[in-house]
Every structure is written in C-alpha cells, then in structure tokens.
Amino acid sequence: MSSVETLGGLQRRLNVAIPQPLLRGEVESRLKRLGRTAKVHGFRPGKVPFKILEQQYGPQVHQEVLGENLQRSFAEAAQANKLQVAGYPHFEVKTRDLNAPEIEYSATFEVYPEVVVGDVAGETVERVAFTLSDADVENTVTTLRKQRAVFEPVARAAQNEDQVRIDFSGKLDGVVFEGGEAKDFSIVLGTGRMLPDFEKAIVGMKVSESKSFDMTFPTDYHGKDVAGKQVTFTITLHGVEAPRLPEVDAEFAKSLGVADGDVSKLKGEIRENLNREAQRRVKVRNKDHAMEVLLRVGQLEVPKALLEGEAQNLMQQTLRDLEGRGMKIPKGMQLPTDVFEERATKRVKLGLILAELVKKHDLHAKPDQVKALIQEYAQSYEHPEEVVRWYAADASRLREVENLVLEDNVVAWVMAGARVTDKAVGLNELMESN
C-alpha cells in the first residue's frame, strides 16, 4: 500500500509499507547461505549455529536486505502511481521495531516537469552557410609554407613575419618588473606571441639599434603587477632574419604526406579536409542557433536533482580536461558547482525540451539516417569499411550516432518552422568559432 504527497513544485513524498515477514524471510535465507562458509572462532565452516550467525551478522544482513527492498518497493510504488522520478529518492525509515508487522518508510524525490514548447513560428533563427573557394585552398597552402619557413639573415630593417633577436627590459616606476627582462630573445613578428604594441615598436628597427618607448598593459593581462599600468621598455635589436618559404613542389607535397609528391593531389586533400571541417562547424553553429530558439520558447521547471547531477558532471569533465592538459589534480579535488550552474541549467532544459519534441513530432533517428552519418564519418579514414564495422560492433557507439542524428532532426524541425535568415560566412570566421 502506498500514498503520494505533493510537497510543492516538483517535489513529492511517497509513503510505503513493506511486510516484515518478507524481510525476515530474506534475512534468514541469506544467513543460512552465509553459514556455509562463515568463519566463526570455535566452529567449523557450515557448523555455526543459526543464533550465533544471527548475533554476529544479523544487523548487517538486515540492513542489506532492507536497502534492496526499499529500492525495489519504491520502483514498484512509483510505477503503480505513474510517477516519473527525476534523480534519486531520499529514504526515511519510520519503523525501528524489527518485530513490527510492517516496515513503513517515506521516499522524497522530484518528478519530471511538464514541458511546454511554444510556437517557433514567431522566432527568428540565423542559418549560416559556407562555400569553399580556391582562395581558401591557396591561403591554406601559404599557411603550410609559412609553418615550414627557413629564416635567413637580412641586412634591412625588421618587418612583420621576420624573426628577430632582441634584448629587452621593462620598468614600472623605474624598477624592472617580474618577467619584464630578457637577453637574446627570439620572436617572429606578427604571430601575436607578444603584445601588439610591443611588436609594433620593433618593426622598422635595424640591427644594433636601441629604442625606448612607453606601453600600457591591458587591464586583463595575466601579470597582475602590470595589468592596466604604463611601463617603459628599452629594446636592443641584435638580428633580423627573413622567412624563405618552400616551393610548392613534389618535395613540399611529400613533406605533407603525399607519397608520390603530386601537388594537385595535395591540394585536393587540403580542399576535402577544409570543406569537411568547415561544414562541421557550420553544423555546430546552426545547431546552437536552433537550440537558443528552443530555450526561448520552452517553458518548464528544472528538477534540482537533475541540475545538481549535471553540475557534478560538468565539474568532473573540467577536472579531466585539466588533467589532460598536464595539470596535477589532487585526488578527491572538487570545484564549486555553482560555477557550472548556468551551463547545467541550459543543458538540462535542452535535454527535456528535446525529449518532448522527439516524442511529440516523431523526430527519432531512423536507421538509414544513422547509416548515412556513419558512412560520412568513415570517408575521412583510409579504410572506411573498418570504421563502419567499429561502430556496428558496439551498441553504445551506435547510440552516440543516433543522438547526433536526433539533434539534426530537431534542428531541421526548428529551421522549417521558424523565420530563417541566411548568412554566408567566410572560412576565417568559421575557424575562429567553436
């Protein structure tokens, strides 16, 4: 027998009773099985009297049996009362007498909210599009050449893209600040390794020339001692080297993995890779725009249990990312979960809205869609058929692809219903995003 109380909002309390004989029977059965192997001083295994077993192991076994029955009973009562439980319940056992005919308990929990998705017809969504040009390919080739440049000494003033060797000293209020001094320091001008005003001061200098200039650091500069403050730098230029780019020939193609040195094949691969990455980013941008629309029209109360769980997931993910970057994370380290609350709220909301849309408009991933997306992924590998088999061999991998297809279906649904404004974007803008 069970009863449900509404405590306010999404919170509910389920009151249930478990027949004591049911628990007692399970406890006795487990104690008897335990007696076959239990080691008790003064008795051979299998010969321990039941009362001794009950005295020594009874309370622990009873707690185990009670815990399992609470979970089972709660699941059955929730199903019987048609409750969609969000998160985990908090149990409170009310009966302490082990001889009572029933064990009464209550479980406090949240239920999933009602999700109302408003009409997207009144919303405007931006849909970006990209077309790869020959110039994009040639610019990428030039970038690859610059990455393989050889620097050679030149007898002229320094200019952007030159590699220079300098001494510098920076003073704040007449005193050299921490990290503000170096000897024989080499940088390539125009790469952004140093602040723009610093590099700009070097352009036009000649070997053996020295100069002093004032510069104000940005307010958000990582060096707190000088952030937002004006300092005086003195620079002496010792060397200027200009880049010599490799020719676009067979050797260049081979250095980039084209075994036969075919330059046209190299450019074809660059075009294919650029287009694949650009279209991936287009897809992400359009998905983000569509999801923002759904967040605007979706109305629901977010279960605290799901919010807390998602914040924990984001925290753990952040810690793993920091570890992946080489940081040593102390065991058991935690970060404040309120830092992740905004992102967690957005993700939980979207998850609930998407689930409602998929159910209401049958936007589930179809088998042919899943197959097509896997085939698309596989084309970027040397042996596509192996990639297809890899996905097919694991149900969890297939579910990941199904979720991506489901998101694509939702995006298409939003784009079909909302007012769409198309925007053409260039490669540089795309690569700066995501």
C-alpha positions as CSV (number, residue, x, y, z in Angstrom):
1,M,0.0,0.0,0.0
2,S,1.3,3.5,-0.8
3,S,0.2,7.1,-0.8
4,V,1.7,10.2,-2.6
5,E,2.0,13.7,-1.2
6,T,2.8,16.8,-3.2
7,L,5.3,18.9,-1.2
8,G,5.4,21.8,-3.7
9,G,6.7,22.3,-7.2
10,L,8.1,19.1,-8.5
11,Q,8.8,17.6,-5.1
12,R,6.8,14.5,-4.0
13,R,6.8,12.2,-1.0
14,L,5.8,8.5,-1.4
15,N,4.7,6.7,1.8
16,V,5.0,2.9,1.6
17,A,4.9,-0.1,3.9
18,I,6.9,-3.3,3.4
19,P,5.6,-6.5,5.1
20,Q,8.1,-7.5,7.8
21,P,7.7,-11.3,7.1
22,L,9.1,-10.7,3.6
23,L,12.2,-9.1,5.0
24,R,12.6,-11.6,7.7
25,G,12.4,-14.5,5.2
26,E,15.1,-13.0,3.1
27,V,17.4,-12.3,6.1
28,E,17.0,-15.9,7.3
29,S,17.8,-17.3,3.8
30,R,20.9,-15.2,3.5
31,L,22.2,-16.0,7.0
32,K,21.8,-19.7,6.1
33,R,23.8,-19.3,2.9
34,L,26.4,-17.3,4.8
35,G,26.6,-20.1,7.4
36,R,28.0,-22.5,4.8
37,T,31.3,-20.5,4.5
38,A,31.3,-18.2,7.5
39,K,34.4,-18.5,9.8
40,V,33.5,-18.2,13.4
41,H,36.0,-19.0,16.2
42,G,35.3,-22.3,17.7
43,F,33.1,-23.7,14.9
44,R,33.9,-25.4,11.6
45,P,32.5,-23.8,8.4
46,G,29.0,-25.0,7.9
47,K,28.5,-25.9,11.6
48,V,27.9,-22.4,13.1
49,P,24.6,-22.4,15.0
50,F,22.0,-20.1,13.4
51,K,21.6,-18.0,16.6
52,I,25.4,-17.3,16.5
53,L,25.2,-16.2,12.9
54,E,22.2,-14.0,13.7
55,Q,24.0,-12.3,16.6
56,Q,27.2,-11.7,14.6
57,Y,25.9,-11.0,11.1
58,G,22.1,-10.3,11.5
59,P,22.2,-6.5,11.8
60,Q,24.4,-6.1,8.7
61,V,22.4,-8.6,6.6
62,H,19.1,-7.0,7.7
63,Q,20.4,-3.6,6.5
64,E,21.4,-5.0,3.2
65,V,18.0,-6.7,2.7
66,L,16.2,-3.6,3.8
67,G,18.2,-1.4,1.4
68,E,17.5,-3.6,-1.6
69,N,13.8,-3.9,-0.7
70,L,13.4,-0.2,-0.3
71,Q,14.8,0.3,-3.8
72,R,12.6,-2.4,-5.2
73,S,9.5,-1.3,-3.3
74,F,10.0,2.3,-4.3
75,A,10.3,1.4,-8.0
76,E,7.1,-0.7,-7.9
77,A,5.2,2.0,-6.0
78,A,6.4,4.8,-8.3
79,Q,5.3,2.7,-11.3
80,A,1.9,1.9,-9.7
81,N,1.3,5.7,-9.1
82,K,2.6,6.6,-12.6
83,L,5.3,8.8,-11.2
84,Q,8.3,9.8,-13.5
85,V,11.1,10.1,-10.9
86,A,13.8,12.6,-11.6
87,G,17.1,11.8,-9.8
88,Y,17.4,9.7,-6.7
89,P,15.0,9.5,-3.8
90,H,15.8,10.2,-0.2
91,F,14.6,7.4,2.0
92,E,13.5,7.7,5.6
93,V,12.7,4.5,7.5
94,K,10.0,5.2,10.1
95,T,9.6,1.8,11.8
96,R,12.5,0.9,14.0
97,D,10.9,-2.2,15.7
98,L,12.2,-5.3,13.8
99,N,9.3,-7.3,15.1
100,A,6.6,-4.9,13.8
101,P,4.3,-6.4,11.2
102,E,5.3,-3.8,8.6
103,I,8.3,-1.5,7.9
104,E,7.0,1.9,7.0
105,Y,9.2,4.3,5.1
106,S,8.9,7.5,3.1
107,A,10.8,8.5,-0.1
108,T,11.2,12.2,-1.0
109,F,12.0,12.9,-4.6
110,E,11.3,15.1,-7.6
111,V,9.3,14.2,-10.7
112,Y,9.9,15.3,-14.3
113,P,8.2,18.5,-15.2
114,E,5.6,19.2,-17.8
115,V,7.4,20.6,-20.8
116,V,5.5,23.2,-22.9
117,V,7.2,24.0,-26.2
118,G,5.8,27.2,-27.6
119,D,5.3,28.1,-31.3
120,V,8.6,28.6,-33.1
121,A,6.9,30.4,-36.0
122,G,7.3,33.7,-34.2
123,E,11.0,33.2,-33.7
124,T,13.9,34.2,-36.0
125,V,16.9,31.9,-36.4
126,E,20.1,32.6,-38.2
127,R,21.3,29.8,-40.6
128,V,24.9,30.1,-41.7
129,A,26.2,28.7,-45.0
130,F,29.7,28.3,-46.3
131,T,31.2,27.7,-49.8
132,L,34.9,26.8,-50.1
133,S,36.8,28.9,-52.6
134,D,40.0,28.3,-54.5
135,A,41.4,31.3,-52.5
136,D,40.7,29.4,-49.2
137,V,42.8,26.4,-50.5
138,E,45.7,28.7,-51.7
139,N,45.7,30.6,-48.4
140,T,45.9,27.3,-46.5
141,V,48.8,26.2,-48.8
142,T,50.6,29.5,-47.9
143,T,50.0,28.9,-44.2
144,L,51.6,25.5,-44.5
145,R,54.5,27.0,-46.4
146,K,55.0,29.6,-43.6
147,Q,55.0,26.8,-41.0
148,R,57.9,25.3,-42.8
149,A,59.8,28.5,-43.5
150,V,63.6,28.7,-43.1
151,F,64.8,32.0,-41.7
152,E,67.9,33.7,-43.2
153,P,69.7,36.8,-42.1
154,V,68.9,40.0,-44.0
155,A,70.6,43.5,-43.9
156,R,67.5,45.6,-43.6
157,A,65.0,47.0,-41.0
158,A,62.7,44.5,-39.3
159,Q,59.3,44.0,-40.7
160,N,56.3,41.7,-40.0
161,E,56.9,38.0,-40.4
162,D,60.7,38.4,-39.7
163,Q,62.3,36.5,-36.9
164,V,64.2,39.0,-34.7
165,R,66.6,38.5,-31.8
166,I,66.4,41.2,-29.1
167,D,67.4,42.2,-25.5
168,F,64.6,44.0,-23.7
169,S,64.0,45.5,-20.3
170,G,60.7,46.8,-18.9
171,K,60.4,49.1,-15.9
172,L,57.4,50.0,-13.8
173,D,58.1,53.2,-11.8
174,G,61.8,52.9,-12.6
175,V,62.1,49.2,-11.4
176,V,62.3,46.2,-13.6
177,F,59.1,44.1,-13.1
178,E,58.9,40.3,-12.8
179,G,59.2,38.8,-16.3
180,G,60.0,42.1,-17.9
181,E,63.6,41.4,-18.9
182,A,65.3,39.0,-21.3
183,K,68.5,38.6,-23.3
184,D,68.9,37.1,-26.8
185,F,65.1,36.7,-27.0
186,S,63.8,35.5,-30.4
187,I,60.3,36.1,-31.7
188,V,58.6,36.1,-35.1
189,L,56.8,39.4,-35.6
190,G,53.1,39.3,-36.4
191,T,52.4,35.9,-34.7
192,G,50.9,37.5,-31.6
193,R,53.4,35.9,-29.2
194,M,54.0,39.3,-27.7
195,L,51.5,42.2,-27.2
196,P,50.8,44.2,-30.4
197,D,52.3,47.5,-29.1
198,F,55.5,45.6,-28.2
199,E,55.9,44.0,-31.7
200,K,54.9,47.3,-33.4
201,A,57.8,49.0,-31.7
202,I,60.3,46.6,-33.2
203,V,59.1,47.0,-36.8
204,G,61.4,49.4,-38.6
205,M,64.4,48.9,-36.2
206,K,67.8,47.9,-37.6
207,V,70.5,45.7,-36.2
208,S,72.4,47.2,-33.2
209,E,69.7,49.9,-32.8
210,S,68.2,50.6,-29.4
211,K,65.0,52.4,-28.5
212,S,62.8,53.1,-25.5
213,F,59.0,53.5,-25.5
214,D,56.1,53.6,-23.1
215,M,53.4,50.9,-23.3
216,T,50.2,50.3,-21.3
217,F,49.3,46.7,-20.5
218,P,45.7,45.5,-21.0
219,T,43.6,45.6,-17.8
220,D,43.0,41.8,-18.1
221,Y,46.7,41.0,-18.5
222,H,47.7,37.8,-16.7
223,G,50.6,39.6,-14.9
224,K,48.6,41.4,-12.1
225,D,51.5,43.6,-11.1
226,V,51.5,45.4,-14.5
227,A,47.8,44.9,-15.7
228,G,46.3,48.2,-16.8
229,K,49.6,50.1,-16.0
230,Q,52.0,52.0,-18.1
231,V,55.6,50.7,-18.3
232,T,58.8,51.8,-20.1
233,F,60.5,49.3,-22.3
234,T,64.1,49.5,-23.7
235,I,64.8,47.2,-26.7
236,T,68.1,46.5,-28.5
237,L,67.9,44.6,-31.8
238,H,70.7,42.1,-32.5
239,G,69.5,40.2,-35.5
240,V,66.9,40.2,-38.3
241,E,66.0,37.0,-40.3
242,A,63.5,36.9,-43.2
243,P,61.5,33.8,-43.9
244,R,62.2,31.8,-47.0
245,L,59.2,29.7,-47.9
246,P,59.5,26.3,-49.6
247,E,58.4,26.0,-53.2
248,V,55.1,24.2,-53.8
249,D,56.7,21.2,-55.5
250,A,56.9,17.5,-55.1
251,E,59.2,17.7,-52.1
252,F,56.7,20.0,-50.4
253,A,53.9,17.6,-51.1
254,K,55.9,14.7,-49.8
255,S,56.6,16.6,-46.6
256,L,52.8,16.8,-46.1
257,G,52.2,13.1,-46.5
258,V,51.6,12.8,-50.3
259,A,53.9,9.8,-51.0
260,D,54.1,10.4,-54.8
261,G,54.6,14.2,-54.5
262,D,51.6,15.0,-56.6
263,V,50.9,18.7,-55.9
264,S,47.3,18.5,-57.4
265,K,46.6,15.6,-55.1
266,L,47.9,17.6,-52.1
267,K,45.6,20.5,-52.9
268,G,42.7,18.1,-53.4
269,E,43.2,16.6,-50.0
270,I,43.5,20.1,-48.5
271,R,40.2,21.1,-50.2
272,E,38.5,18.0,-48.9
273,N,39.8,18.4,-45.3
274,L,39.0,22.1,-45.2
275,N,35.5,21.6,-46.5
276,R,34.8,18.7,-44.1
277,E,35.9,20.8,-41.1
278,A,34.1,23.9,-42.3
279,Q,30.8,22.1,-42.8
280,R,31.2,20.5,-39.3
281,R,31.5,24.0,-37.9
282,V,28.5,25.2,-39.9
283,K,26.5,22.4,-38.5
284,V,27.5,23.3,-34.9
285,R,26.7,26.9,-35.4
286,N,23.3,26.2,-36.8
287,K,22.6,23.7,-34.1
288,D,23.5,26.3,-31.4
289,H,21.2,28.9,-33.1
290,A,18.3,26.4,-33.2
291,M,18.8,25.4,-29.5
292,E,18.7,29.0,-28.5
293,V,15.3,29.3,-30.1
294,L,14.1,26.2,-28.2
295,L,15.3,27.7,-24.9
296,R,13.3,30.8,-25.6
297,V,10.1,29.0,-26.4
298,G,10.4,26.2,-23.9
299,Q,8.6,26.5,-20.6
300,L,9.4,24.1,-17.8
301,E,10.6,23.9,-14.2
302,V,14.1,22.4,-13.9
303,P,14.3,19.5,-11.3
304,K,17.0,20.4,-8.7
305,A,18.2,16.8,-8.7
306,L,19.0,16.8,-12.5
307,L,20.6,20.2,-12.2
308,E,22.9,19.1,-9.4
309,G,23.8,15.9,-11.2
310,E,24.6,17.8,-14.4
311,A,26.7,20.4,-12.5
312,Q,28.7,17.5,-11.0
313,N,29.2,16.0,-14.5
314,L,30.5,19.3,-15.8
315,M,32.8,19.7,-12.8
316,Q,34.3,16.2,-13.3
317,Q,34.6,16.9,-17.0
318,T,36.5,20.1,-16.3
319,L,38.9,18.3,-13.9
320,R,39.5,15.6,-16.6
321,D,40.3,18.3,-19.2
322,L,42.7,20.0,-16.8
323,E,44.4,16.6,-16.2
324,G,44.6,16.1,-20.0
325,R,46.5,19.4,-20.3
326,G,49.1,18.2,-17.9
327,M,47.8,19.7,-14.6
328,K,48.2,17.6,-11.5
329,I,44.8,17.2,-9.9
330,P,44.8,16.1,-6.2
331,K,42.8,13.0,-5.5
332,G,39.3,13.9,-4.5
333,M,39.6,17.6,-5.5
334,Q,36.3,19.4,-6.0
335,L,35.4,22.6,-7.7
336,P,32.5,24.9,-6.6
337,T,29.4,23.5,-8.5
338,D,27.8,26.9,-8.6
339,V,30.3,27.9,-11.3
340,F,28.6,25.4,-13.6
341,E,25.0,26.1,-12.6
342,E,24.2,28.3,-15.7
343,R,25.6,25.7,-18.1
344,A,24.0,22.9,-16.3
345,T,20.6,24.6,-16.3
346,K,20.8,25.2,-20.0
347,R,21.8,21.6,-20.7
348,V,19.1,20.0,-18.5
349,K,16.4,22.3,-20.1
350,L,17.5,21.4,-23.6
351,G,17.6,17.7,-22.8
352,L,14.0,17.8,-21.5
353,I,12.8,20.0,-24.4
354,L,14.4,17.7,-27.0
355,A,12.9,14.7,-25.4
356,E,9.4,16.3,-25.6
357,L,9.9,17.4,-29.2
358,V,11.2,13.9,-30.3
359,K,8.2,12.2,-28.7
360,K,5.6,14.7,-29.9
361,H,6.8,15.0,-33.5
362,D,8.5,11.6,-34.0
363,L,11.9,13.0,-34.6
364,H,13.7,9.8,-33.6
365,A,16.8,8.8,-35.5
366,K,15.9,6.5,-38.4
367,P,18.2,3.5,-39.3
368,D,19.0,4.9,-42.7
369,Q,20.0,8.3,-41.2
370,V,22.3,6.6,-38.7
371,K,23.9,4.5,-41.5
372,A,24.4,7.6,-43.7
373,L,26.1,9.6,-40.9
374,I,28.4,6.7,-40.1
375,Q,29.3,6.4,-43.8
376,E,30.0,10.2,-43.8
377,Y,32.4,9.8,-40.9
378,A,34.1,6.8,-42.4
379,Q,35.0,8.6,-45.6
380,S,37.7,10.7,-43.8
381,Y,39.6,7.5,-42.9
382,E,41.9,5.4,-45.0
383,H,39.8,2.2,-44.5
384,P,36.2,3.3,-44.3
385,E,34.8,-0.2,-44.0
386,E,36.7,-0.7,-40.8
387,V,35.2,2.4,-39.3
388,V,31.7,1.2,-40.2
389,R,32.4,-2.2,-38.6
390,W,33.8,-0.4,-35.5
391,Y,30.5,1.5,-35.0
392,A,28.4,-1.6,-35.6
393,A,30.3,-3.7,-33.1
394,D,29.2,-1.6,-30.1
395,A,25.7,-0.5,-29.2
396,S,26.9,2.5,-27.2
397,R,28.8,3.9,-30.2
398,L,25.6,3.5,-32.3
399,R,23.6,5.3,-29.6
400,E,26.1,8.2,-29.8
401,V,25.4,8.5,-33.6
402,E,21.7,8.1,-33.0
403,N,21.8,11.1,-30.6
404,L,23.6,13.2,-33.2
405,V,21.0,12.3,-35.8
406,L,18.2,13.1,-33.4
407,E,19.8,16.6,-32.8
408,D,20.0,17.1,-36.6
409,N,16.3,16.2,-36.9
410,V,15.4,18.7,-34.2
411,V,17.5,21.4,-35.9
412,A,15.7,20.7,-39.2
413,W,12.3,20.9,-37.4
414,V,13.2,24.3,-35.9
415,M,14.5,25.7,-39.3
416,A,11.3,24.5,-41.0
417,G,9.1,26.2,-38.5
418,A,10.9,29.5,-37.6
419,R,11.7,32.6,-39.7
420,V,15.1,31.9,-41.1
421,T,17.7,34.5,-42.1
422,D,20.5,33.1,-44.2
423,K,24.1,34.4,-43.7
424,A,27.1,33.5,-45.8
425,V,30.3,33.2,-43.7
426,G,34.0,33.0,-44.6
427,L,36.5,30.4,-43.7
428,N,38.3,32.7,-41.2
429,E,35.1,33.5,-39.3
430,L,34.2,29.8,-39.1
431,M,37.6,28.7,-37.9
432,E,37.6,31.4,-35.1
433,S,34.3,29.9,-33.7
434,N,33.6,26.6,-31.9
